[in-house]
Amino acid sequence: MKKIAGDCNRDDCPAIYTSGGEVVVQGMLLTATEGMSFSEGEVAVTIPRHLIEEAARALGR
């Protein structure tokens, strides 16, 4: 996996990675999921909004 956005240099911080043609998001598990529905194996995580912008720049968007 290649880290394309992240808040710090440690591995325990919110971050966004690419792997093949997919994007992997690391963040804090969201426990207040009212109004959301999930398929088996799915979870929601939270990350700072600026990481999405950083990842888009890293991907040339």
C-alpha positions as CSV (number, residue, x, y, z in Angstrom):
1,M,0.0,0.0,0.0
2,K,1.1,3.5,-0.8
3,K,0.2,6.3,1.7
4,I,-1.1,9.3,-0.3
5,A,-2.5,11.4,2.6
6,G,-2.1,11.5,6.3
7,D,-1.8,13.7,9.4
8,C,1.4,12.3,10.8
9,N,4.3,10.0,10.1
10,R,3.2,7.3,12.6
11,D,1.0,4.4,11.5
12,D,-1.8,5.1,14.0
13,C,-3.1,8.3,12.5
14,P,-5.9,9.0,10.0
15,A,-4.6,8.3,6.5
16,I,-5.6,7.4,3.0
17,Y,-3.7,4.8,1.0
18,T,-3.9,3.3,-2.5
19,S,-3.5,-0.3,-3.3
20,G,-3.9,-1.4,-6.9
21,G,-7.0,0.4,-8.2
22,E,-8.6,0.8,-4.7
23,V,-8.4,3.5,-2.0
24,V,-8.1,2.4,1.7
25,V,-9.1,4.8,4.5
26,Q,-7.7,4.5,8.0
27,G,-9.6,6.4,10.7
28,M,-11.5,6.2,13.9
29,L,-14.4,3.8,14.0
30,L,-17.7,5.7,13.8
31,T,-20.1,4.4,16.4
32,A,-23.0,6.8,15.9
33,T,-24.3,5.4,12.6
34,E,-28.0,6.2,12.8
35,G,-29.5,6.6,9.4
36,M,-26.7,4.6,7.7
37,S,-27.0,1.0,6.5
38,F,-24.2,-1.4,6.0
39,S,-23.5,-4.6,4.1
40,E,-21.9,-7.4,6.0
41,G,-18.2,-6.6,6.8
42,E,-18.6,-2.8,6.2
43,V,-17.8,-0.2,8.8
44,A,-17.7,3.6,8.8
45,V,-14.6,5.6,9.9
46,T,-14.1,9.3,10.3
47,I,-11.2,11.3,9.0
48,P,-10.5,15.0,8.8
49,R,-12.0,16.6,5.6
50,H,-8.6,18.0,4.5
51,L,-7.3,14.4,4.0
52,I,-9.8,13.9,1.2
53,E,-8.5,17.1,-0.5
54,E,-4.9,16.0,0.1
55,A,-5.6,12.6,-1.4
56,A,-7.3,14.2,-4.5
57,R,-4.2,16.3,-5.1
58,A,-1.9,13.3,-4.7
59,L,-4.1,11.4,-7.3
60,G,-3.9,14.4,-9.7
61,R,-7.5,15.5,-9.3
